[in-house]
Amino acid sequence: MLYLSQVIGKPVYDASGDAFDRVADLVIYHGTEKFPKITGILLGGDRSRVAIIPWEAVAEFSPAGIRLRVERRHLTPRPLQPDEVLLRDNIFDCQVVDTDDLKVVRVNDIELRQVGSELRVVGADVGTRSLLRRLGLEPLVAGAFERLGRPLPQGVIPWNLVAVLGGTMTPLKLSISREKLKDIHPADLADLLEELDRDERVEMITALGDEAAADVLEEAEPEVQTAVIQELPSERAADVLEEMAPEEAADVLGELPEHRADELISLMEDEKAEEVSRLLEYPPETAAGKMTTDFIALPETMTVEQVLARLRETKPDDQNIYYLYVVDAQERFVGVLSIRSLIVSPPETPISQLMRTEVFYVPPDASVEDVAGALVKYDLLAVPVVEPGGRLIGIVTVDHLIDILVETYGPRKLGGGVDLLRRKASRESAAAPSVLPGGPSSPGGDRPERPA
């Protein structure tokens, strides 16, 4: 095996056998190859002028040094190309993502392998051996451990499982790394964000599209969400916030300095900006402060056929179809409709004949603890938020209160912990309860008041 640390500093010989310089770094092309090939050599002379010797000029490569095909006077160095990366300068001692074990690790060395006339990067060494190798102590220490019957393990991650972070406020330098990140679940990427420093967090989010970045931030801890949105360029931050659920975006903006929050809201699309601004008006630890305005409200005059046609047209997300809420002409909450009842009923049936009217709901000023208690007590996926006059203004979903639920009730009460609760919150609407449990929203009433 050959490692970059064993090559750095070794002599470079021209075709006549004269050693005229030393290896300062190796260059790779950051295309879509899983194991990128070395495209050039950076010499150790004047580093103020980056001059690359093309790999085509190399006749022989070994740990003892590099021999070129031409004499020094015939060399034609070239500058570093935009699609090339210096291994030592850009990847040595940098954090990368191990996309197999889903953890952030630091690259101590890079494994190289000769394939025909090419030299390729095949792995990132993150183990103890690589640190000893760079200190020149690997043979001594490894030999001692082997004599004790405890050989030092190898710590090389195959390069095709490595996602390399490229630098402050820039896209990932290796385009294949961006593709690897897209295959990781947003919740796992959110966990990785917590292990990265500020610049690398921004780097990862920058590498993802707006929708994917929003999915990751929604899964991240509040302090991570705030830090990333604070550091992103304003236009990009606003685009990501637009893709987040309204209540999640409002939570993030509520933690930012007022001037920064106002700036980002001004850059968002009018409809989303208005929606988020309205949520920010409510106290954060109330039902209204935790609710989302993304829900399905159906006029009570609709038929089964009309409802199904609307659902086909709007293609609602899984999270928005837990329950279908029914309202009157004044947008007052009158009942809830199950998907099952729609499927089994004749197309011409008015939904007012199918809806359940005795439904649990909460007022806007209900505490989050009361809302969480209702979710657990009645085994709900969402609770409607209804104003005193009966108008439905939003719903609080179980996934937005997971932290409070776990803290208050613990894994045992929640039937297996956070993972199970997350799966419950994300299951398809077909698996949701066919009706909401009945029950009064407050003593003395069992449904929103309607005018006489």
FENRA-V913339 format. One record per helix or strand of 2 or more residues. SS is the DSSP state (a for helix, b for strand). FROM is the first residue (numbers start at 1). TO is the last residue. Records with the same first field share a line. If there is no record, write none. Layout:
# FENRA-V913339
SS: FROM-TO ; FROM-TO
This chain:
# FENRA-V913339
b: 2-3 ; 11-13 ; 19-29 ; 37-43 ; 52-54 ; 58-62 ; 65-68 ; 84-86 ; 95-98 ; 103-106 ; 109-115 ; 118-125 ; 156-158 ; 162-164 ; 297-299 ; 324-327 ; 332-337 ; 361-362 ; 382-386 ; 391-397
a: 4-7 ; 55-57 ; 72-74 ; 87-90 ; 128-134 ; 138-147 ; 159-161 ; 175-182 ; 186-195 ; 198-207 ; 210-219 ; 222-231 ; 234-243 ; 246-255 ; 258-267 ; 270-280 ; 287-290 ; 304-314 ; 318-321 ; 339-344 ; 351-353 ; 368-377 ; 398-413 ; 418-426 ; 429-431
